[in-house]
Each structure stands twice: as structure tokens, then as C-alpha cells.
Amino acid sequence: MRKKIFLLLIFILILGSFYFFNTSKKDEDSRKKLVFWSIQLKPIWEKQLSLIINEFEKKHPEAKIVWVDIPIQEAQKRTLASILSSTPPDLVNLNPEFSNILAQRNTLEIFDNQAVSQFHPNLVNKLKYQNQIYALPFYATSPVTIYNQTVFSKCFPNQTFPKTYDELFKISKELYTCSNLAPLAINLNENDTLAKILNKYNVSNLKTETNKQKTVEIFSKFNEMYKAGFLPKDTLTINHREMIEKYMSNQAIATTAGSNFINMVKQNALDTYQNSAIATQLTGSNGGYDIALMNLIIPKKAPNKELALEFALLLTNKENQIDLAKTTNVLPANKFALEDDYFKICSDDLIDKSRCESTKQLSKLSNITFGDENKKAINEYINKAIEDILLNENSDKKYIQSKVSDLSKLLKNLIKD
């Protein structure tokens, strides 16, 4: 009898557990799943982002955030596939170039001025297509110039490092003769590097003779520097990390870097780091600086658009943006976060100084571009032109003019007025 009672109790316990498990599972499944895709944030910001997710879910018990962290090399392919499907994620971390393409295809939600009121206006301006805001700024980097102050001061005592490309062009021969080092390590035809340099000279197309002449002059200067050895011989093939490595190994006097790469110099080449100083990013005639920006988009087909916007604004509020910046050495997109002393008062440490310098640069961004459409093809044509010029042993001014003329014809139908 006791055995039967015992077995009955066991059965009731199992049945109760089964009921509880299924009820809990049912409750779990009944919550709205807000899907958020980020790009390689988990290794560097997992703890804080998990806390933000928990905070949001407490406020919205009817919702569950599903966070998916994607490798950068897969981001565009996976996002495009999801956007074209009927069930895209609700919120996606992307770069403006690819987001712009999606905006051109009318696949993204458009944001009003109220939605972007907490962000730096210069960053918001970078996320417009046909004067409509297609994304929210997430974070930014604005590279500065890191240079070997010991070598530069030996060659040019009591002078400051050049602020513009033109100033650097003028002293390159003397600097090279004095140091036997390339004055600048640069990856001239990687992505949109050269397009951004042209933009700093107010060149946004090659339809006018003035713009053609400016482009000839800029191409000629870089050609002269390359042929004379003032730029690394592999300047057409190195990536950004290899640029920094050339600087660390004392093969170049200066290069362009964000705080994360300056930290790489500190960790891997302490002697070089201790001999280094920070200057503003090299610019052109308009005095504007360029940035690298990451943003957040909401697909039009997203099932939870209102919740996605609320989560995005929580993710980018003042406190969370400051935490992200301190953890990852980026700049916040939130304008109130940028008012924090952390971005205004910096020590003499190079990483600190670069942070303050980068923050200042956000207030004077170069807004000239080659247009919103066909950016990839435009960059490829510009990069091919400089490649042909630099690799041709006989590329005199007449040859450069012909290349710019050819480039103008190629760009004619790609750049819309």
C-alpha cells in the first residue's frame, strides 16, 4: 500500500513538473521576440549590453530580445538576405555605405527629427538619402595623425607637424632627406581613402574644369611622392593594420590612426610610442575631417519597429554611449555623451590626447561627397586611376591629365546631380 502511495506521489510530482515546464515554455514562447543583430560587439561589450537587454526586458515583460552577434565579413551578405526575406531582424548594426544602398532600395524605416534629437547633428547628416534619415548613428571614429616627434623635431626644430596634405607635400623631400624614412604611411586605394581626400578639396565630381584641375594636382603630388620614395612602395596594397605596422617598425614618420590602433602601437612598440606625438588628421583646402561611422537600421518589414526604436535609443543614451566609448576606444554618437569631461579633458597620454582631438574633429566634418549612389563603382574607378598613374614609370602631367579625363567620362553617369 505504501509503495502504491509512493508511486502515486512520484507520478503527481512528475506530472506537476511537466505541467510547470510546459507552462513556462508557453509563457516564454508567447513573448515578442525582438531580434537585434550587432557586428562583433560580443567580445568587447557583452557584459554591458546584456545589462541593457535585461533593463529593457524588465520594462517590457512582453518582449524578449534575441541578440545575434555577426562577424564583420558576413554582415552585409546576411543582412541583405534577411532584408529580402519576409522576416528580417528588428534592429541591425551596419555601416552607412551598405545602409545607404538599402535605403535606395526603399527597404528601411525613415526617422523623424525627434527620433534623432539625442545625436550629434553632423553624424545624423551622414545618414541621409534624398534628405531623409535612414539610420541612427551608433558610434564613430575620427582618425588623427600619429607621428614620430623625435625624428620630426630633429629635421624641423621648433615646428609643428603639418595640418594639411599640401603642407606635408612641401616638406616631404627635406623630411625624407633628413630621416631616410617615408614621411607618410598611407593605403591610397583602399576603399574610399582617395575619394575622401578629393572631397577635402571640395571635389565631388569631375564635371567642371576646376574639379578636373584640382584632381590632376592632387594625383600629381601623390605620384611625385610615390616615385621619390616618400610613400611606401606597397602603398597600393597595404591595409590599415599594415600601415600601423610600418609606423611601429620605424619605416614611416607618420600615419593615420584611431585610438584603437594607437593602443596597438603602445602594446607592441613601446619605444616608438614614447617617441610619438599626436596631430590633427591631415585635411585639404576646406579644412574638413572625415570619420568612420557605424549605425543602426530598422527594416521596413521588421515585426517590432516601435520596440526596436525604443531599444536603439536606450542602447545609445548618454550613459550607455559613454560606457561603450570607455570600453572600446570609440566616440559616442550621442551629443550629450560628447559633452562629458572624458572627451574634453585629456592627459598627455597619446590615447587620451587622440580622444580629445578626435572629438573636436566631429564639429568640422567634410560633408562633400561623390553622391549617394554607386559609391562602390565610383571608388573602384578612382582607385584604378591612381593605381595606373603610380605604377606607370612615365606618368607625367600630360598622362595624369588624360587619366583624369578618362575618369571624368567613367564617373559621368554614376554621379547624379
C-alpha positions as CSV (number, residue, x, y, z in Angstrom):
1,M,0.0,0.0,0.0
2,R,2.8,2.4,1.0
3,K,4.5,1.5,-2.3
4,K,1.4,2.5,-4.3
5,I,1.1,5.8,-2.4
6,F,4.8,6.5,-3.0
7,L,4.5,5.7,-6.7
8,L,1.4,7.9,-6.9
9,L,3.2,10.8,-5.3
10,I,6.1,10.4,-7.8
11,F,3.6,10.4,-10.7
12,I,2.0,13.6,-9.4
13,L,5.4,15.2,-9.0
14,I,6.4,14.3,-12.5
15,L,3.1,15.5,-13.9
16,G,3.4,18.7,-12.0
17,S,6.9,19.3,-13.2
18,F,5.8,18.5,-16.8
19,Y,2.9,21.0,-16.5
20,F,5.2,23.7,-15.0
21,F,7.8,23.2,-17.7
22,N,5.3,23.4,-20.5
23,T,3.5,26.4,-18.9
24,S,6.8,28.2,-18.5
25,K,7.8,27.3,-22.1
26,K,4.4,28.5,-23.3
27,D,4.9,31.8,-21.4
28,E,8.4,32.1,-22.9
29,D,7.2,31.4,-26.4
30,S,4.4,33.9,-26.1
31,R,6.7,36.9,-25.7
32,K,7.5,39.1,-28.7
33,K,11.0,38.3,-30.0
34,L,12.8,41.5,-30.8
35,V,15.8,40.4,-32.9
36,F,18.9,42.6,-32.7
37,W,22.0,42.0,-34.9
38,S,25.3,43.6,-34.0
39,I,28.7,43.4,-35.6
40,Q,31.4,41.8,-33.4
41,L,30.3,43.6,-30.2
42,K,30.1,40.5,-28.0
43,P,33.9,40.1,-27.4
44,I,34.2,43.7,-26.2
45,W,30.9,44.8,-24.8
46,E,28.9,41.7,-23.8
47,K,28.6,42.5,-20.1
48,Q,27.1,45.9,-20.5
49,L,24.9,45.0,-23.5
50,S,23.5,42.1,-21.5
51,L,22.6,44.6,-18.7
52,I,20.9,46.9,-21.2
53,I,18.9,44.0,-22.6
54,N,17.8,43.0,-19.1
55,E,16.8,46.6,-18.3
56,F,14.7,46.7,-21.5
57,E,13.1,43.3,-20.8
58,K,12.1,44.4,-17.3
59,K,10.4,47.4,-18.7
60,H,8.8,45.3,-21.4
61,P,8.0,41.9,-19.9
62,E,6.0,41.1,-23.1
63,A,9.2,41.2,-25.1
64,K,12.4,39.1,-25.3
65,I,15.5,40.4,-27.1
66,V,17.3,37.9,-29.2
67,W,20.9,39.2,-29.7
68,V,22.9,37.8,-32.6
69,D,26.5,39.0,-33.0
70,I,27.7,38.6,-36.5
71,P,31.3,38.5,-37.9
72,I,32.1,41.6,-39.9
73,Q,32.8,39.7,-43.1
74,E,29.3,38.2,-43.0
75,A,27.3,41.3,-42.1
76,Q,26.4,42.6,-45.5
77,K,25.6,39.2,-47.1
78,R,23.4,38.0,-44.2
79,T,21.6,41.4,-43.8
80,L,20.8,41.6,-47.5
81,A,19.4,38.0,-47.4
82,S,17.3,38.8,-44.3
83,I,16.0,42.2,-45.7
84,L,14.8,40.4,-48.8
85,S,13.0,37.8,-46.8
86,S,9.7,38.3,-45.0
87,T,11.2,38.0,-41.6
88,P,14.1,40.4,-41.2
89,P,15.6,41.3,-37.8
90,D,14.1,44.2,-36.0
91,L,17.3,46.2,-35.5
92,V,20.7,45.9,-37.3
93,N,24.1,47.4,-36.8
94,L,25.6,48.3,-40.1
95,N,27.9,50.8,-41.8
96,P,26.5,53.8,-43.7
97,E,27.7,52.7,-47.1
98,F,25.7,49.5,-47.1
99,S,22.8,51.1,-45.2
100,N,22.6,53.7,-47.9
101,I,22.3,51.0,-50.6
102,L,19.4,49.5,-48.6
103,A,17.8,53.0,-48.3
104,Q,18.0,53.4,-52.0
105,R,16.0,50.2,-52.4
106,N,13.3,51.6,-50.1
107,T,13.7,48.8,-47.6
108,L,14.4,50.9,-44.4
109,E,12.3,52.8,-42.0
110,I,12.8,56.6,-42.1
111,F,13.4,58.5,-38.9
112,D,12.0,62.0,-38.0
113,N,13.9,64.7,-36.2
114,Q,12.5,63.8,-32.9
115,A,14.0,60.3,-33.2
116,V,17.5,61.6,-33.8
117,S,17.4,64.5,-31.3
118,Q,19.9,62.9,-28.9
119,F,22.6,62.5,-31.6
120,H,25.3,64.8,-32.9
121,P,23.8,66.6,-35.9
122,N,26.9,66.2,-38.1
123,L,26.7,62.4,-37.7
124,V,23.0,62.4,-38.5
125,N,23.8,64.4,-41.7
126,K,26.0,61.4,-42.8
127,L,22.9,59.2,-42.7
128,K,20.6,60.9,-45.1
129,Y,19.4,59.8,-48.6
130,Q,17.3,62.3,-50.5
131,N,17.2,64.4,-47.3
132,Q,15.6,61.6,-45.3
133,I,17.2,60.0,-42.3
134,Y,17.5,56.2,-42.9
135,A,19.6,55.2,-39.9
136,L,20.5,56.2,-36.3
137,P,24.2,56.9,-35.5
138,F,25.7,54.2,-33.2
139,Y,29.4,55.2,-32.7
140,A,32.2,56.8,-34.7
141,T,35.9,57.1,-35.0
142,S,37.7,60.1,-36.4
143,P,41.4,59.2,-37.0
144,V,44.2,61.5,-36.1
145,T,47.8,61.7,-37.2
146,I,50.4,59.9,-35.1
147,Y,54.0,60.9,-35.9
148,N,57.5,60.3,-34.6
149,Q,58.1,63.5,-32.8
150,T,61.8,62.7,-32.1
151,V,62.6,62.3,-35.8
152,F,60.4,65.2,-36.9
153,S,61.9,67.6,-34.4
154,K,65.4,66.6,-35.4
155,C,64.6,67.5,-39.0
156,F,62.4,70.6,-38.2
157,P,63.2,72.0,-34.8
158,N,60.5,74.2,-33.3
159,Q,58.0,73.4,-36.0
160,T,54.6,71.7,-35.6
161,F,53.6,68.8,-37.8
162,P,51.7,69.7,-41.0
163,K,47.9,70.0,-40.7
164,T,47.2,69.6,-44.4
165,Y,48.4,67.4,-47.3
166,D,49.7,70.4,-49.1
167,E,51.9,71.3,-46.1
168,L,53.2,67.8,-46.0
169,F,53.9,67.7,-49.7
170,K,56.0,70.9,-49.4
171,I,58.4,69.4,-46.8
172,S,58.4,65.8,-47.9
173,K,61.7,66.0,-49.8
174,E,63.5,67.7,-46.9
175,L,62.0,65.3,-44.4
176,Y,62.9,62.2,-46.4
177,T,66.5,63.5,-47.0
178,C,66.9,64.2,-43.3
179,S,65.5,60.9,-42.0
180,N,65.7,58.4,-44.9
181,L,62.1,57.4,-43.9
182,A,58.9,57.7,-45.8
183,P,57.1,60.8,-44.5
184,L,53.7,59.1,-44.6
185,A,52.4,55.6,-44.5
186,I,49.0,55.6,-46.3
187,N,46.9,53.0,-48.1
188,L,45.9,55.2,-51.0
189,N,43.5,52.9,-52.8
190,E,41.8,51.0,-50.0
191,N,38.0,51.5,-50.0
192,D,37.3,55.3,-50.2
193,T,40.6,56.7,-48.9
194,L,41.4,58.7,-52.1
195,A,37.7,59.7,-52.6
196,K,37.8,61.3,-49.1
197,I,41.0,63.1,-49.9
198,L,39.5,64.6,-53.0
199,N,36.4,65.6,-51.0
200,K,38.6,67.5,-48.7
201,Y,39.5,69.7,-51.7
202,N,35.7,70.2,-52.5
203,V,35.9,67.8,-55.4
204,S,32.5,66.0,-55.6
205,N,32.5,65.3,-59.3
206,L,34.7,65.8,-62.3
207,K,32.2,67.7,-64.5
208,T,33.9,71.1,-64.1
209,E,37.3,72.1,-65.4
210,T,38.1,73.4,-61.9
211,N,37.5,70.0,-60.3
212,K,39.4,68.2,-63.0
213,Q,42.4,70.5,-62.4
214,K,42.3,70.0,-58.7
215,T,42.2,66.3,-59.2
216,V,45.2,66.5,-61.6
217,E,47.2,68.5,-59.0
218,I,46.3,66.0,-56.2
219,F,47.2,63.0,-58.3
220,S,50.4,64.6,-59.4
221,K,51.5,65.3,-55.8
222,F,50.9,61.7,-54.7
223,N,52.7,60.5,-57.9
224,E,55.7,62.6,-57.1
225,M,55.8,61.4,-53.6
226,Y,55.5,57.8,-54.6
227,K,58.1,58.0,-57.3
228,A,60.5,59.7,-55.0
229,G,60.1,57.1,-52.2
230,F,58.2,59.5,-49.9
231,L,55.4,56.9,-49.7
232,P,55.9,53.2,-49.0
233,K,56.4,51.2,-52.2
234,D,53.4,49.0,-51.3
235,T,51.1,51.9,-50.6
236,L,48.7,50.4,-53.1
237,T,48.4,47.0,-51.5
238,I,48.8,47.5,-47.7
239,N,45.7,47.5,-45.5
240,H,45.2,49.8,-42.5
241,R,46.8,47.4,-40.0
242,E,49.9,47.1,-42.2
243,M,50.1,50.9,-42.3
244,I,50.3,50.9,-38.5
245,E,52.9,48.1,-38.6
246,K,55.1,50.2,-40.9
247,Y,54.9,53.1,-38.4
248,M,55.7,50.8,-35.5
249,S,58.7,49.4,-37.2
250,N,60.0,52.9,-38.0
251,Q,59.6,52.6,-41.7
252,A,57.5,55.8,-41.8
253,I,57.5,59.1,-39.9
254,A,53.7,59.4,-39.7
255,T,50.4,57.6,-40.3
256,T,46.7,58.0,-39.7
257,A,45.2,56.1,-36.8
258,G,42.2,55.9,-34.4
259,S,42.6,55.3,-30.6
260,N,42.4,51.5,-31.0
261,F,45.4,51.4,-33.4
262,I,47.3,53.9,-31.3
263,N,46.9,51.5,-28.4
264,M,48.3,48.8,-30.7
265,V,51.5,50.9,-31.1
266,K,51.6,51.2,-27.3
267,Q,51.2,47.5,-26.8
268,N,53.6,46.3,-29.5
269,A,56.2,49.1,-30.0
270,L,56.7,51.0,-26.7
271,D,59.9,52.8,-27.8
272,T,58.1,54.1,-30.9
273,Y,55.1,55.1,-28.8
274,Q,57.2,57.0,-26.4
275,N,58.8,58.9,-29.3
276,S,55.4,59.7,-30.8
277,A,53.0,62.7,-30.7
278,I,49.5,63.4,-31.9
279,A,48.4,65.9,-34.6
280,T,45.1,66.6,-36.2
281,Q,44.0,64.4,-39.2
282,L,45.5,65.7,-42.4
283,T,43.0,67.7,-44.4
284,G,42.7,69.7,-47.6
285,S,41.6,73.2,-48.7
286,N,38.1,73.0,-47.0
287,G,39.6,72.1,-43.6
288,G,37.1,69.3,-43.1
289,Y,37.8,66.0,-41.4
290,D,36.4,62.5,-42.3
291,I,35.1,59.8,-40.0
292,A,34.3,56.1,-39.9
293,L,30.7,55.7,-38.6
294,M,28.6,52.7,-37.6
295,N,24.8,53.0,-37.5
296,L,21.6,51.2,-36.6
297,I,18.8,50.5,-39.1
298,I,15.2,49.2,-38.8
299,P,14.0,47.2,-41.8
300,K,10.6,48.2,-43.2
301,K,9.4,44.6,-42.8
302,A,10.6,44.3,-39.2
303,P,7.7,43.0,-37.0
304,N,8.5,45.1,-33.9
305,K,9.5,48.5,-35.2
306,E,8.3,50.6,-32.3
307,L,10.1,48.4,-29.7
308,A,13.2,48.3,-32.0
309,L,13.4,52.1,-32.0
310,E,12.9,52.3,-28.2
311,F,15.7,49.7,-27.7
312,A,18.0,51.6,-30.1
313,L,17.5,54.8,-28.2
314,L,18.2,53.0,-24.9
315,L,21.3,51.5,-26.4
316,T,22.5,54.9,-27.5
317,N,21.6,57.1,-24.5
318,K,24.2,59.2,-22.7
319,E,25.2,56.6,-20.0
320,N,25.5,53.6,-22.4
321,Q,27.4,55.6,-25.0
322,I,30.0,56.7,-22.5
323,D,30.4,53.2,-21.3
324,L,30.8,51.9,-24.9
325,A,33.4,54.6,-25.6
326,K,35.4,53.9,-22.5
327,T,35.3,50.1,-23.2
328,T,36.1,50.2,-26.9
329,N,38.0,53.5,-27.6
330,V,35.3,54.8,-30.0
331,L,33.5,58.1,-30.0
332,P,29.8,58.2,-28.9
333,A,27.2,59.4,-31.4
334,N,25.1,60.8,-28.5
335,K,25.7,64.6,-28.3
336,F,25.1,64.7,-24.6
337,A,27.7,62.0,-24.0
338,L,30.2,64.0,-26.0
339,E,29.8,66.8,-23.5
340,D,31.2,64.6,-20.8
341,D,34.7,65.7,-19.4
342,Y,36.1,62.3,-20.6
343,F,36.0,63.7,-24.2
344,K,37.2,67.2,-23.3
345,I,39.8,66.9,-20.6
346,C,42.7,64.5,-21.6
347,S,46.1,63.7,-20.2
348,D,49.3,63.8,-22.1
349,D,49.0,60.1,-22.9
350,L,48.7,59.7,-26.6
351,I,45.5,57.6,-26.5
352,D,43.9,60.3,-24.2
353,K,45.0,63.1,-26.5
354,S,43.8,61.4,-29.6
355,R,40.3,61.0,-28.0
356,C,40.1,64.7,-27.3
357,E,41.4,65.6,-30.7
358,S,39.0,63.2,-32.4
359,T,36.1,64.7,-30.5
360,K,37.0,68.2,-31.7
361,Q,37.1,67.0,-35.3
362,L,33.4,65.9,-35.2
363,S,32.5,69.6,-35.2
364,K,34.1,70.2,-38.6
365,L,33.4,67.2,-40.8
366,S,33.8,67.3,-44.6
367,N,30.3,66.9,-46.0
368,I,31.4,66.9,-49.6
369,T,30.9,63.5,-51.3
370,F,30.6,61.9,-54.7
371,G,26.9,61.4,-54.1
372,D,24.8,58.8,-52.5
373,E,24.5,56.3,-55.4
374,N,27.1,54.0,-56.9
375,K,29.7,54.6,-54.2
376,K,31.4,51.2,-54.8
377,A,31.9,51.7,-58.5
378,I,33.0,55.3,-58.0
379,N,35.7,54.3,-55.5
380,E,36.8,51.5,-57.8
381,Y,37.3,53.9,-60.8
382,I,39.1,56.5,-58.6
383,N,41.4,53.8,-57.1
384,K,42.2,52.3,-60.5
385,A,43.1,55.7,-61.9
386,I,45.7,56.4,-59.1
387,E,47.0,52.9,-59.4
388,D,47.6,53.3,-63.2
389,I,49.3,56.7,-62.5
390,L,51.6,55.4,-59.7
391,L,52.6,52.2,-61.4
392,N,53.4,53.8,-64.8
393,E,57.0,54.8,-64.8
394,N,56.4,57.6,-67.4
395,S,53.3,59.1,-65.8
396,D,54.0,62.8,-66.4
397,K,51.4,65.6,-66.1
398,K,50.1,65.0,-69.6
399,Y,49.5,61.3,-68.8
400,I,47.8,62.3,-65.5
401,Q,45.5,64.7,-67.3
402,S,44.5,62.0,-69.7
403,K,43.7,59.7,-66.8
404,V,41.6,62.3,-65.1
405,S,39.8,63.0,-68.4
406,D,39.1,59.2,-68.7
407,L,38.0,59.1,-65.1
408,S,35.6,62.0,-65.7
409,K,33.9,60.1,-68.5
410,L,33.6,57.0,-66.4
411,L,32.0,58.9,-63.5
412,K,29.7,61.0,-65.7
413,N,26.7,58.6,-65.4
414,L,27.5,57.4,-61.9
415,I,27.2,60.7,-60.1
416,K,23.7,62.2,-60.1
417,D,23.1,65.9,-59.8
